[in-house]
Amino acid sequence: MFIKSLSSSAYPKAKLALLTLMVSGALFGCGPKETDHKSDIKAETQTKASSEATSVESSATDSQAQISINTTRGEVTLPANPEPLAVYDMTLMQDLAALEVPVAGLPGSLRLDNLKAAGAPESKNIGTLFEPDMEALNQMQPKAILVGSRMAEKYDALSKMAPTLDLTLDTENIYESSKQRLADLGKLFNKADKAAQLQQDIDQAIEQAKAASAGKGNGLVVLVNGNKISAYGEKSRFGFLHTVFGIPAADTQIEEGRHGQPVSFEYLQKVDPDWLFVLDRSSAIGEEGVGADAVLDNPLMHQTKAWKNKHIVYLSPDSYLAFGGYYQWLKDAEIITDAFNKAEKVESTQ
């Protein structure tokens, strides 16, 4: 009777209680897992936010970092990535263009290629390579001004406008000097890896030039300016042909000077170098007049070994205006390599 009574009257209540208990258990079983999942999402979000904040903070730190550069005027300390940037030196412009660093202010009427980073906005005209436009600089308000040999004498006036770095190259040690300057620019603009890569390009080009010219005779470097000729020695800005590319100097007694030692055609005939390396100044700076090739085409030159063997090599305009720059190294190394390789092929067939 008891069982029958329970089955008929209490069963619905018991069934309801059992169902309630099962649902509660199920909810109880899922509760912790759901809570854990939400906790994981929250932790992941917090971690991501923290990571992004760290990245932003790191970028801010990089841009605010103080960089010290050794210059010809001593050590200069300034914030990394100075912008806007003003530059008054073609060698520096070449290196900065290769490093893909935009320059806000440059001298006007520049003739060489590869003086601006690809995609960089148009630069403001801030004077010439010899004379700054102080009014234009004042309007620009540069965070840093970089100068080289031609503008170095204006250093004091420029340094009153903004931190100024005199990065004039040491012509007597042009390779090491230009290598250090490229590394310093990489450090200043957070492009150390890029600078190291560019230096590898330079070193490879130099090695090819050395290999091509090894044991092929001596050489003399001359600059032709209209009807005037100057010779340059090992310690000059063109001395890299001897000290870096390894071509022996035909004359080791040349008096060094900014514009070389004035010489005559009789001198060239007497020294009689195996190779004559020529820089046409008028052509380099865009002046009209008789070219170097026409000036050298005369009876005295015709008696020299260089003329007879067609060993007269014309250097790039960069070697006059941007010596020690990234593109200058590559261009003149290629010119030297090609000239010696071509001469070897011709002589082997004779």
HUBEL-V741873 format. One record per backbone hydrogen bond with DSSP energy under -0.5 kcal/mol. CO is the residue of the C=O (numbers start at 1). NH is the residue of the N-H. E is the energy in kcal/mol with one decimal. If there is no record, write none. Layout:
BEGIN
CO;NH;E  CO;NH;E
END
This chain:
BEGIN
1;5;-2.5  2;6;-2.4  3;7;-2.4  4;8;-1.8  5;9;-2.6  5;10;-0.8  6;10;-0.6  6;11;-1.4  10;14;-2.6  11;15;-3.2  12;16;-2.1  13;17;-2.5  14;18;-2.6  15;19;-2.3  16;20;-2.4  17;21;-2.3  18;22;-2.2  19;23;-2.4  20;24;-2.4  21;25;-2.2  22;26;-2.5  23;27;-2.7  24;28;-2.8  25;29;-2.7  26;30;-1.9  27;31;-1.9  28;32;-0.8  29;33;-0.5  30;34;-2.3  31;35;-2.2  32;36;-2.7  33;37;-2.3  34;38;-2.4  35;39;-2.1  36;40;-2.5  37;41;-2.2  38;42;-2.4  39;43;-2.7  40;44;-2.8  41;45;-2.4  42;46;-2.3  43;47;-2.6  44;48;-2.5  45;49;-2.5  46;50;-2.4  47;51;-2.5  48;52;-2.6  49;53;-2.3  50;54;-2.3  51;55;-2.3  52;56;-2.4  53;57;-2.6  54;58;-2.6  55;59;-2.4  56;60;-2.4  57;61;-2.2  58;62;-2.5  59;63;-2.2  60;64;-1.4  61;65;-0.9  62;65;-0.6  65;67;-0.5  65;80;-2.7  67;78;-2.3  69;71;-0.6  69;76;-2.6  71;74;-1.5  74;71;-1.8  76;69;-2.8  78;67;-3.3  84;143;-2.9  84;144;-0.9  85;104;-1.0  85;105;-2.1  86;146;-2.7  87;107;-0.5  88;148;-0.7  89;93;-2.1  90;94;-2.3  91;95;-2.1  92;96;-2.8  93;97;-2.4  94;98;-2.3  95;99;-1.9  96;101;-2.9  97;100;-1.0  100;102;-0.6  104;124;-3.4  105;87;-2.3  106;126;-1.9  117;120;-2.1  124;106;-2.4  124;126;-0.6  126;133;-2.5  127;108;-2.4  131;128;-2.8  132;134;-1.0  133;137;-2.3  134;138;-2.4  135;139;-1.9  136;140;-1.8  137;141;-2.4  137;142;-0.5  144;86;-2.2  145;165;-2.6  146;88;-2.7  147;167;-2.7  148;151;-0.8  148;152;-1.1  149;152;-0.5  151;154;-2.0  152;155;-1.8  154;158;-2.3  155;159;-2.9  156;160;-0.7  157;160;-0.6  158;161;-1.7  158;162;-1.6  163;145;-2.4  164;166;-0.6  165;147;-2.6  165;167;-1.0  166;72;-2.2  169;171;-0.9  170;173;-1.5  171;174;-0.8  173;177;-2.4  174;178;-2.6  175;179;-2.4  176;180;-2.4  177;181;-2.1  178;182;-2.2  179;183;-1.9  180;184;-2.4  181;185;-2.3  182;186;-2.0  183;187;-2.0  184;188;-2.6  185;189;-2.0  186;191;-3.7  187;190;-1.1  188;81;-2.7  191;195;-2.4  192;196;-2.2  193;197;-1.8  194;198;-2.3  195;199;-2.2  196;200;-1.7  197;201;-1.7  198;202;-2.1  199;203;-2.8  200;204;-2.3  201;205;-2.1  202;206;-2.4  203;207;-2.3  204;208;-1.8  205;209;-1.9  206;210;-2.6  207;211;-2.2  208;212;-2.0  209;213;-2.0  210;214;-1.3  213;216;-2.0  218;275;-1.1  219;250;-2.6  220;222;-0.5  220;277;-3.1  221;232;-2.4  222;279;-2.0  223;225;-0.6  223;230;-2.1  224;226;-0.5  224;281;-1.8  224;282;-0.7  225;228;-1.8  228;225;-2.8  229;263;-2.6  230;223;-2.7  231;261;-2.8  232;221;-0.7  233;236;-1.4  236;239;-1.6  238;241;-1.5  239;242;-1.6  239;243;-2.8  240;244;-1.9  240;245;-2.6  241;247;-2.1  242;246;-0.5  246;248;-0.6  248;219;-2.5  257;260;-1.6  260;262;-0.6  261;231;-2.9  263;229;-0.6  264;268;-1.7  265;269;-2.2  266;270;-2.2  267;271;-3.0  268;272;-2.2  273;306;-0.7  275;220;-1.8  275;277;-0.5  276;278;-0.6  276;313;-2.8  277;222;-3.0  278;280;-0.5  278;315;-2.9  279;224;-2.5  279;281;-1.1  280;284;-2.1  281;285;-2.2  282;286;-0.6  282;287;-2.6  283;286;-0.6  291;295;-1.9  292;296;-2.3  293;297;-0.5  294;297;-0.5  296;298;-1.7  298;302;-1.9  299;303;-0.5  300;303;-1.1  301;304;-1.9  304;308;-2.3  305;309;-2.7  306;311;-3.5  307;310;-1.2  311;276;-2.4  311;313;-0.6  313;278;-3.3  313;315;-0.6  316;319;-1.4  317;320;-1.5  317;321;-2.0  318;322;-3.2  322;325;-2.0  325;329;-2.4  326;330;-1.8  327;331;-2.8  328;332;-2.5  329;333;-1.9  330;334;-2.0  331;335;-2.4  332;336;-2.4  333;337;-2.5  334;338;-2.7  335;339;-2.3  336;340;-2.3  337;341;-2.3  338;342;-2.5  339;343;-2.1  340;344;-2.1  341;345;-1.8  342;346;-2.1  343;347;-2.6  344;348;-1.8  345;349;-0.8  346;349;-0.7  347;350;-0.7
END
